[in-house]
Amino acid sequence: MRLEFLPSFERSIKSLPLAQKEEIKKVAAQLIDVLSQDRTIHQGLG
């Protein structure tokens, strides 16, 4: 799945090193994937 992040998100991570930016985007994509599934979400994620 390809995600496009909002410009405000891009601005919020603009000052970080490239490696950290990519890691944040990867984790955000994983979170979106988990939340988009039709499953019960553990209390810590919801």
mmCIF file as Biopython writes it, N, C-alpha, C and O atoms, coordinates in Angstrom:
data_model
#
loop_
_atom_site.group_PDB
_atom_site.id
_atom_site.type_symbol
_atom_site.label_atom_id
_atom_site.label_alt_id
_atom_site.label_comp_id
_atom_site.label_asym_id
_atom_site.label_entity_id
_atom_site.label_seq_id
_atom_site.pdbx_PDB_ins_code
_atom_site.Cartn_x
_atom_site.Cartn_y
_atom_site.Cartn_z
_atom_site.occupancy
_atom_site.B_iso_or_equiv
_atom_site.auth_seq_id
_atom_site.auth_asym_id
_atom_site.pdbx_PDB_model_num
ATOM 1   N N  . MET A ? 1  ? 0.835   -1.169 0.000  1.0 0.0 1  A 1 
ATOM 2   C CA . MET A ? 1  ? 0.000   0.000  0.000  1.0 0.0 1  A 1 
ATOM 3   C C  . MET A ? 1  ? 0.890   1.245  0.000  1.0 0.0 1  A 1 
ATOM 4   O O  . MET A ? 1  ? 1.832   1.358  0.785  1.0 0.0 1  A 1 
ATOM 5   N N  . ARG A ? 2  ? 0.574   2.147  -0.875 1.0 0.0 2  A 1 
ATOM 6   C CA . ARG A ? 2  ? 1.335   3.397  -0.963 1.0 0.0 2  A 1 
ATOM 7   C C  . ARG A ? 2  ? 0.578   4.488  -0.215 1.0 0.0 2  A 1 
ATOM 8   O O  . ARG A ? 2  ? -0.621  4.678  -0.421 1.0 0.0 2  A 1 
ATOM 9   N N  . LEU A ? 3  ? 1.276   5.189  0.640  1.0 0.0 3  A 1 
ATOM 10  C CA . LEU A ? 3  ? 0.663   6.258  1.417  1.0 0.0 3  A 1 
ATOM 11  C C  . LEU A ? 3  ? 1.255   7.597  1.020  1.0 0.0 3  A 1 
ATOM 12  O O  . LEU A ? 3  ? 2.445   7.700  0.722  1.0 0.0 3  A 1 
ATOM 13  N N  . GLU A ? 4  ? 0.418   8.615  1.019  1.0 0.0 4  A 1 
ATOM 14  C CA . GLU A ? 4  ? 0.896   9.977  0.846  1.0 0.0 4  A 1 
ATOM 15  C C  . GLU A ? 4  ? 0.615   10.711 2.142  1.0 0.0 4  A 1 
ATOM 16  O O  . GLU A ? 4  ? -0.532  10.792 2.583  1.0 0.0 4  A 1 
ATOM 17  N N  . PHE A ? 5  ? 1.645   11.237 2.741  1.0 0.0 5  A 1 
ATOM 18  C CA . PHE A ? 5  ? 1.498   11.955 3.995  1.0 0.0 5  A 1 
ATOM 19  C C  . PHE A ? 5  ? 1.160   13.409 3.712  1.0 0.0 5  A 1 
ATOM 20  O O  . PHE A ? 5  ? 1.604   13.977 2.714  1.0 0.0 5  A 1 
ATOM 21  N N  . LEU A ? 6  ? 0.377   14.002 4.590  1.0 0.0 6  A 1 
ATOM 22  C CA . LEU A ? 6  ? -0.005  15.403 4.457  1.0 0.0 6  A 1 
ATOM 23  C C  . LEU A ? 6  ? 1.218   16.308 4.583  1.0 0.0 6  A 1 
ATOM 24  O O  . LEU A ? 6  ? 2.185   15.966 5.264  1.0 0.0 6  A 1 
ATOM 25  N N  . PRO A ? 7  ? 1.169   17.467 3.922  1.0 0.0 7  A 1 
ATOM 26  C CA . PRO A ? 7  ? 2.296   18.404 4.037  1.0 0.0 7  A 1 
ATOM 27  C C  . PRO A ? 7  ? 2.603   18.781 5.488  1.0 0.0 7  A 1 
ATOM 28  O O  . PRO A ? 7  ? 3.765   18.990 5.836  1.0 0.0 7  A 1 
ATOM 29  N N  . SER A ? 8  ? 1.588   18.868 6.325  1.0 0.0 8  A 1 
ATOM 30  C CA . SER A ? 8  ? 1.827   19.220 7.732  1.0 0.0 8  A 1 
ATOM 31  C C  . SER A ? 8  ? 2.652   18.143 8.431  1.0 0.0 8  A 1 
ATOM 32  O O  . SER A ? 8  ? 3.482   18.458 9.284  1.0 0.0 8  A 1 
ATOM 33  N N  . PHE A ? 9  ? 2.432   16.876 8.079  1.0 0.0 9  A 1 
ATOM 34  C CA . PHE A ? 9  ? 3.228   15.787 8.641  1.0 0.0 9  A 1 
ATOM 35  C C  . PHE A ? 9  ? 4.673   15.902 8.156  1.0 0.0 9  A 1 
ATOM 36  O O  . PHE A ? 9  ? 5.612   15.769 8.940  1.0 0.0 9  A 1 
ATOM 37  N N  . GLU A ? 10 ? 4.837   16.148 6.871  1.0 0.0 10 A 1 
ATOM 38  C CA . GLU A ? 10 ? 6.175   16.291 6.297  1.0 0.0 10 A 1 
ATOM 39  C C  . GLU A ? 10 ? 6.929   17.449 6.975  1.0 0.0 10 A 1 
ATOM 40  O O  . GLU A ? 10 ? 8.119   17.334 7.267  1.0 0.0 10 A 1 
ATOM 41  N N  . ARG A ? 11 ? 6.232   18.552 7.217  1.0 0.0 11 A 1 
ATOM 42  C CA . ARG A ? 11 ? 6.880   19.698 7.878  1.0 0.0 11 A 1 
ATOM 43  C C  . ARG A ? 11 ? 7.280   19.357 9.308  1.0 0.0 11 A 1 
ATOM 44  O O  . ARG A ? 11 ? 8.307   19.823 9.801  1.0 0.0 11 A 1 
ATOM 45  N N  . SER A ? 12 ? 6.457   18.535 9.977  1.0 0.0 12 A 1 
ATOM 46  C CA . SER A ? 12 ? 6.746   18.220 11.377 1.0 0.0 12 A 1 
ATOM 47  C C  . SER A ? 12 ? 7.992   17.351 11.539 1.0 0.0 12 A 1 
ATOM 48  O O  . SER A ? 12 ? 8.599   17.340 12.610 1.0 0.0 12 A 1 
ATOM 49  N N  . ILE A ? 13 ? 8.378   16.628 10.500 1.0 0.0 13 A 1 
ATOM 50  C CA . ILE A ? 13 ? 9.581   15.785 10.591 1.0 0.0 13 A 1 
ATOM 51  C C  . ILE A ? 13 ? 10.723  16.310 9.716  1.0 0.0 13 A 1 
ATOM 52  O O  . ILE A ? 13 ? 11.747  15.646 9.557  1.0 0.0 13 A 1 
ATOM 53  N N  . LYS A ? 14 ? 10.540  17.483 9.163  1.0 0.0 14 A 1 
ATOM 54  C CA . LYS A ? 14 ? 11.499  18.054 8.216  1.0 0.0 14 A 1 
ATOM 55  C C  . LYS A ? 14 ? 12.917  18.171 8.780  1.0 0.0 14 A 1 
ATOM 56  O O  . LYS A ? 14 ? 13.887  17.939 8.058  1.0 0.0 14 A 1 
ATOM 57  N N  . SER A ? 15 ? 13.046  18.523 10.039 1.0 0.0 15 A 1 
ATOM 58  C CA . SER A ? 15 ? 14.366  18.787 10.602 1.0 0.0 15 A 1 
ATOM 59  C C  . SER A ? 15 ? 15.114  17.525 11.027 1.0 0.0 15 A 1 
ATOM 60  O O  . SER A ? 15 ? 16.283  17.602 11.406 1.0 0.0 15 A 1 
ATOM 61  N N  . LEU A ? 16 ? 14.463  16.376 10.971 1.0 0.0 16 A 1 
ATOM 62  C CA . LEU A ? 16 ? 15.102  15.125 11.395 1.0 0.0 16 A 1 
ATOM 63  C C  . LEU A ? 16 ? 16.021  14.580 10.304 1.0 0.0 16 A 1 
ATOM 64  O O  . LEU A ? 16 ? 15.847  14.892 9.126  1.0 0.0 16 A 1 
ATOM 65  N N  . PRO A ? 17 ? 16.992  13.770 10.697 1.0 0.0 17 A 1 
ATOM 66  C CA . PRO A ? 17 ? 17.844  13.108 9.700  1.0 0.0 17 A 1 
ATOM 67  C C  . PRO A ? 17 ? 17.014  12.160 8.823  1.0 0.0 17 A 1 
ATOM 68  O O  . PRO A ? 17 ? 15.977  11.655 9.251  1.0 0.0 17 A 1 
ATOM 69  N N  . LEU A ? 18 ? 17.476  11.933 7.617  1.0 0.0 18 A 1 
ATOM 70  C CA . LEU A ? 18 ? 16.746  11.117 6.647  1.0 0.0 18 A 1 
ATOM 71  C C  . LEU A ? 18 ? 16.401  9.730  7.188  1.0 0.0 18 A 1 
ATOM 72  O O  . LEU A ? 18 ? 15.291  9.243  6.971  1.0 0.0 18 A 1 
ATOM 73  N N  . ALA A ? 19 ? 17.329  9.097  7.881  1.0 0.0 19 A 1 
ATOM 74  C CA . ALA A ? 19 ? 17.078  7.756  8.421  1.0 0.0 19 A 1 
ATOM 75  C C  . ALA A ? 19 ? 15.905  7.765  9.402  1.0 0.0 19 A 1 
ATOM 76  O O  . ALA A ? 19 ? 15.082  6.850  9.398  1.0 0.0 19 A 1 
ATOM 77  N N  . GLN A ? 20 ? 15.831  8.786  10.232 1.0 0.0 20 A 1 
ATOM 78  C CA . GLN A ? 20 ? 14.732  8.887  11.197 1.0 0.0 20 A 1 
ATOM 79  C C  . GLN A ? 20 ? 13.405  9.173  10.492 1.0 0.0 20 A 1 
ATOM 80  O O  . GLN A ? 20 ? 12.367  8.637  10.881 1.0 0.0 20 A 1 
ATOM 81  N N  . LYS A ? 21 ? 13.437  10.013 9.462  1.0 0.0 21 A 1 
ATOM 82  C CA . LYS A ? 21 ? 12.226  10.301 8.693  1.0 0.0 21 A 1 
ATOM 83  C C  . LYS A ? 21 ? 11.660  9.009  8.092  1.0 0.0 21 A 1 
ATOM 84  O O  . LYS A ? 21 ? 10.462  8.740  8.184  1.0 0.0 21 A 1 
ATOM 85  N N  . GLU A ? 22 ? 12.525  8.231  7.486  1.0 0.0 22 A 1 
ATOM 86  C CA . GLU A ? 22 ? 12.085  6.985  6.852  1.0 0.0 22 A 1 
ATOM 87  C C  . GLU A ? 22 ? 11.542  6.003  7.884  1.0 0.0 22 A 1 
ATOM 88  O O  . GLU A ? 22 ? 10.555  5.314  7.623  1.0 0.0 22 A 1 
ATOM 89  N N  . GLU A ? 23 ? 12.169  5.932  9.041  1.0 0.0 23 A 1 
ATOM 90  C CA . GLU A ? 23 ? 11.704  5.030  10.104 1.0 0.0 23 A 1 
ATOM 91  C C  . GLU A ? 23 ? 10.331  5.469  10.615 1.0 0.0 23 A 1 
ATOM 92  O O  . GLU A ? 23 ? 9.459   4.632  10.846 1.0 0.0 23 A 1 
ATOM 93  N N  . ILE A ? 24 ? 10.141  6.763  10.790 1.0 0.0 24 A 1 
ATOM 94  C CA . ILE A ? 24 ? 8.850   7.280  11.254 1.0 0.0 24 A 1 
ATOM 95  C C  . ILE A ? 24 ? 7.766   6.969  10.235 1.0 0.0 24 A 1 
ATOM 96  O O  . ILE A ? 24 ? 6.667   6.561  10.609 1.0 0.0 24 A 1 
ATOM 97  N N  . LYS A ? 25 ? 8.055   7.155  8.962  1.0 0.0 25 A 1 
ATOM 98  C CA . LYS A ? 25 ? 7.068   6.863  7.920  1.0 0.0 25 A 1 
ATOM 99  C C  . LYS A ? 25 ? 6.751   5.373  7.876  1.0 0.0 25 A 1 
ATOM 100 O O  . LYS A ? 25 ? 5.600   4.986  7.669  1.0 0.0 25 A 1 
ATOM 101 N N  . LYS A ? 26 ? 7.762   4.542  8.070  1.0 0.0 26 A 1 
ATOM 102 C CA . LYS A ? 26 ? 7.557   3.092  8.072  1.0 0.0 26 A 1 
ATOM 103 C C  . LYS A ? 26 ? 6.647   2.684  9.233  1.0 0.0 26 A 1 
ATOM 104 O O  . LYS A ? 26 ? 5.714   1.903  9.046  1.0 0.0 26 A 1 
ATOM 105 N N  . VAL A ? 27 ? 6.915   3.204  10.417 1.0 0.0 27 A 1 
ATOM 106 C CA . VAL A ? 27 ? 6.119   2.873  11.594 1.0 0.0 27 A 1 
ATOM 107 C C  . VAL A ? 27 ? 4.692   3.407  11.433 1.0 0.0 27 A 1 
ATOM 108 O O  . VAL A ? 27 ? 3.737   2.729  11.812 1.0 0.0 27 A 1 
ATOM 109 N N  . ALA A ? 28 ? 4.538   4.598  10.881 1.0 0.0 28 A 1 
ATOM 110 C CA . ALA A ? 28 ? 3.206   5.160  10.659 1.0 0.0 28 A 1 
ATOM 111 C C  . ALA A ? 28 ? 2.415   4.282  9.693  1.0 0.0 28 A 1 
ATOM 112 O O  . ALA A ? 28 ? 1.227   4.042  9.907  1.0 0.0 28 A 1 
ATOM 113 N N  . ALA A ? 29 ? 3.056   3.805  8.640  1.0 0.0 29 A 1 
ATOM 114 C CA . ALA A ? 29 ? 2.384   2.926  7.683  1.0 0.0 29 A 1 
ATOM 115 C C  . ALA A ? 29 ? 1.970   1.618  8.347  1.0 0.0 29 A 1 
ATOM 116 O O  . ALA A ? 29 ? 0.881   1.106  8.083  1.0 0.0 29 A 1 
ATOM 117 N N  . GLN A ? 30 ? 2.819   1.079  9.196  1.0 0.0 30 A 1 
ATOM 118 C CA . GLN A ? 30 ? 2.476   -0.153 9.914  1.0 0.0 30 A 1 
ATOM 119 C C  . GLN A ? 30 ? 1.289   0.073  10.845 1.0 0.0 30 A 1 
ATOM 120 O O  . GLN A ? 30 ? 0.403   -0.777 10.934 1.0 0.0 30 A 1 
ATOM 121 N N  . LEU A ? 31 ? 1.263   1.204  11.536 1.0 0.0 31 A 1 
ATOM 122 C CA . LEU A ? 31 ? 0.155   1.519  12.430 1.0 0.0 31 A 1 
ATOM 123 C C  . LEU A ? 31 ? -1.150  1.668  11.645 1.0 0.0 31 A 1 
ATOM 124 O O  . LEU A ? 31 ? -2.189  1.161  12.068 1.0 0.0 31 A 1 
ATOM 125 N N  . ILE A ? 32 ? -1.099  2.355  10.519 1.0 0.0 32 A 1 
ATOM 126 C CA . ILE A ? 32 ? -2.286  2.508  9.681  1.0 0.0 32 A 1 
ATOM 127 C C  . ILE A ? 32 ? -2.782  1.147  9.215  1.0 0.0 32 A 1 
ATOM 128 O O  . ILE A ? 32 ? -3.988  0.902  9.177  1.0 0.0 32 A 1 
ATOM 129 N N  . ASP A ? 33 ? -1.860  0.265  8.862  1.0 0.0 33 A 1 
ATOM 130 C CA . ASP A ? 33 ? -2.229  -1.082 8.432  1.0 0.0 33 A 1 
ATOM 131 C C  . ASP A ? 33 ? -2.937  -1.839 9.552  1.0 0.0 33 A 1 
ATOM 132 O O  . ASP A ? 33 ? -3.958  -2.483 9.309  1.0 0.0 33 A 1 
ATOM 133 N N  . VAL A ? 34 ? -2.418  -1.772 10.761 1.0 0.0 34 A 1 
ATOM 134 C CA . VAL A ? 34 ? -3.029  -2.456 11.908 1.0 0.0 34 A 1 
ATOM 135 C C  . VAL A ? 34 ? -4.409  -1.876 12.191 1.0 0.0 34 A 1 
ATOM 136 O O  . VAL A ? 34 ? -5.362  -2.622 12.413 1.0 0.0 34 A 1 
ATOM 137 N N  . LEU A ? 35 ? -4.521  -0.564 12.184 1.0 0.0 35 A 1 
ATOM 138 C CA . LEU A ? 35 ? -5.793  0.079  12.510 1.0 0.0 35 A 1 
ATOM 139 C C  . LEU A ? 35 ? -6.851  -0.119 11.430 1.0 0.0 35 A 1 
ATOM 140 O O  . LEU A ? 35 ? -8.046  -0.050 11.720 1.0 0.0 35 A 1 
ATOM 141 N N  . SER A ? 36 ? -6.433  -0.363 10.192 1.0 0.0 36 A 1 
ATOM 142 C CA . SER A ? 36 ? -7.394  -0.524 9.106  1.0 0.0 36 A 1 
ATOM 143 C C  . SER A ? 36 ? -7.953  -1.945 9.017  1.0 0.0 36 A 1 
ATOM 144 O O  . SER A ? 36 ? -8.910  -2.182 8.280  1.0 0.0 36 A 1 
ATOM 145 N N  . GLN A ? 37 ? -7.380  -2.877 9.745  1.0 0.0 37 A 1 
ATOM 146 C CA . GLN A ? 37 ? -7.878  -4.243 9.751  1.0 0.0 37 A 1 
ATOM 147 C C  . GLN A ? 37 ? -9.129  -4.344 10.616 1.0 0.0 37 A 1 
ATOM 148 O O  . GLN A ? 37 ? -9.293  -3.606 11.587 1.0 0.0 37 A 1 
ATOM 149 N N  . ASP A ? 38 ? -9.994  -5.257 10.249 1.0 0.0 38 A 1 
ATOM 150 C CA . ASP A ? 38 ? -11.238 -5.450 10.992 1.0 0.0 38 A 1 
ATOM 151 C C  . ASP A ? 38 ? -10.992 -6.429 12.134 1.0 0.0 38 A 1 
ATOM 152 O O  . ASP A ? 38 ? -11.473 -7.562 12.120 1.0 0.0 38 A 1 
ATOM 153 N N  . ARG A ? 39 ? -10.238 -5.968 13.114 1.0 0.0 39 A 1 
ATOM 154 C CA . ARG A ? 39 ? -9.895  -6.801 14.279 1.0 0.0 39 A 1 
ATOM 155 C C  . ARG A ? 39 ? -10.063 -5.988 15.547 1.0 0.0 39 A 1 
ATOM 156 O O  . ARG A ? 39 ? -10.118 -4.758 15.521 1.0 0.0 39 A 1 
ATOM 157 N N  . THR A ? 40 ? -10.141 -6.693 16.639 1.0 0.0 40 A 1 
ATOM 158 C CA . THR A ? 40 ? -10.187 -6.023 17.928 1.0 0.0 40 A 1 
ATOM 159 C C  . THR A ? 40 ? -8.816  -5.415 18.208 1.0 0.0 40 A 1 
ATOM 160 O O  . THR A ? 40 ? -7.789  -6.078 18.060 1.0 0.0 40 A 1 
ATOM 161 N N  . ILE A ? 41 ? -8.814  -4.174 18.607 1.0 0.0 41 A 1 
ATOM 162 C CA . ILE A ? 41 ? -7.561  -3.472 18.871 1.0 0.0 41 A 1 
ATOM 163 C C  . ILE A ? 41 ? -7.284  -3.529 20.360 1.0 0.0 41 A 1 
ATOM 164 O O  . ILE A ? 41 ? -8.180  -3.303 21.174 1.0 0.0 41 A 1 
ATOM 165 N N  . HIS A ? 42 ? -6.050  -3.830 20.717 1.0 0.0 42 A 1 
ATOM 166 C CA . HIS A ? 42 ? -5.664  -3.845 22.111 1.0 0.0 42 A 1 
ATOM 167 C C  . HIS A ? 42 ? -5.844  -2.453 22.691 1.0 0.0 42 A 1 
ATOM 168 O O  . HIS A ? 42 ? -5.684  -1.458 21.985 1.0 0.0 42 A 1 
ATOM 169 N N  . GLN A ? 43 ? -6.167  -2.380 23.942 1.0 0.0 43 A 1 
ATOM 170 C CA . GLN A ? 43 ? -6.498  -1.125 24.598 1.0 0.0 43 A 1 
ATOM 171 C C  . GLN A ? 43 ? -5.380  -0.088 24.444 1.0 0.0 43 A 1 
ATOM 172 O O  . GLN A ? 43 ? -5.673  1.104  24.352 1.0 0.0 43 A 1 
ATOM 173 N N  . GLY A ? 44 ? -4.139  -0.494 24.413 1.0 0.0 44 A 1 
ATOM 174 C CA . GLY A ? 44 ? -3.021  0.433  24.289 1.0 0.0 44 A 1 
ATOM 175 C C  . GLY A ? 44 ? -2.904  1.065  22.920 1.0 0.0 44 A 1 
ATOM 176 O O  . GLY A ? 44 ? -2.219  2.078  22.782 1.0 0.0 44 A 1 
ATOM 177 N N  . LEU A ? 45 ? -3.550  0.504  21.888 1.0 0.0 45 A 1 
ATOM 178 C CA . LEU A ? 45 ? -3.478  1.046  20.542 1.0 0.0 45 A 1 
ATOM 179 C C  . LEU A ? 45 ? -4.714  1.849  20.156 1.0 0.0 45 A 1 
ATOM 180 O O  . LEU A ? 45 ? -4.700  2.533  19.133 1.0 0.0 45 A 1 
ATOM 181 N N  . GLY A ? 46 ? -5.750  1.786  20.924 1.0 0.0 46 A 1 
ATOM 182 C CA . GLY A ? 46 ? -7.003  2.443  20.544 1.0 0.0 46 A 1 
ATOM 183 C C  . GLY A ? 46 ? -7.260  3.591  21.395 1.0 0.0 46 A 1 
ATOM 184 O O  . GLY A ? 46 ? -8.272  4.271  21.225 1.0 0.0 46 A 1 
#
